């Protein structure tokens, strides 16, 4: 799913976080299932990864996704 998000979706501030996070969480989950990584290590590592990805998305000059942009064409109220 992470690769699909990056390939099909446009590269923006959301897909640059969600796509790699899904790929990394899959690899970490496989490591846990094969006994090479404990659950006590998996969860904190994933939290650090999502924080780093969010920080990268914050500082890279990437566009906001269209569905998050405010629609200025339609009047409010």
C-alpha positions in Angstrom: 0.0 0.0 0.0 2.8 2.4 0.8 4.3 2.0 -2.7 0.9 2.4 -4.3 0.3 5.6 -2.4 3.6 7.0 -3.6 3.1 5.9 -7.2 -0.6 6.7 -7.7 -1.0 9.7 -5.4 0.8 12.9 -6.1 3.8 13.6 -3.9 2.6 16.0 -1.2 2.9 16.6 2.5 0.6 13.7 3.4 1.8 11.0 0.9 5.4 11.6 1.8 4.6 10.6 5.4 2.0 7.8 4.9 3.7 6.0 2.0 7.1 5.5 3.6 5.6 4.8 7.0 3.5 1.9 5.6 6.6 0.5 3.9 8.8 0.8 7.1 6.0 -0.6 9.3 5.7 -3.6 7.0 9.4 -4.3 7.3 9.4 -3.9 11.0 6.4 -6.1 11.4 8.1 -8.9 9.4 11.2 -8.5 11.7 9.0 -8.9 14.7 7.2 -11.9 13.3 10.4 -13.7 12.5 11.7 -13.1 16.1 14.4 -10.6 15.2 12.7 -7.7 16.9 10.7 -7.5 20.1 7.3 -5.7 20.3 8.8 -3.4 23.0 11.2 -2.1 20.4 8.9 -2.1 17.4 6.3 0.4 18.7 8.8 3.1 19.9 10.8 2.8 16.6 7.6 3.3 14.6 6.7 6.4 16.7 10.2 7.8 16.0 9.9 7.1 12.3 6.4 8.8 12.0 7.8 11.8 13.9 10.8 12.1 11.6 8.7 11.7 8.5 6.3 14.4 9.7 9.3 16.7 10.4 10.7 16.1 7.0 7.3 16.8 5.4 7.1 20.0 7.4 10.4 21.4 6.1 10.4 20.2 2.5 8.8 22.5 0.0 6.0 20.1 -0.8 2.4 21.1 -1.8 -0.5 20.5 0.5 -2.9 17.8 -0.9 -5.8 19.2 -2.9 -8.4 17.7 -0.5 -6.9 19.7 2.4 -6.8 23.1 0.6 -9.5 25.5 1.4 -12.0 26.1 -1.4 -12.1 29.8 -2.1 -14.5 29.6 -5.0 -17.6 28.7 -3.1 -19.0 31.3 -0.7 -19.2 30.4 3.0 -22.4 30.5 5.0 
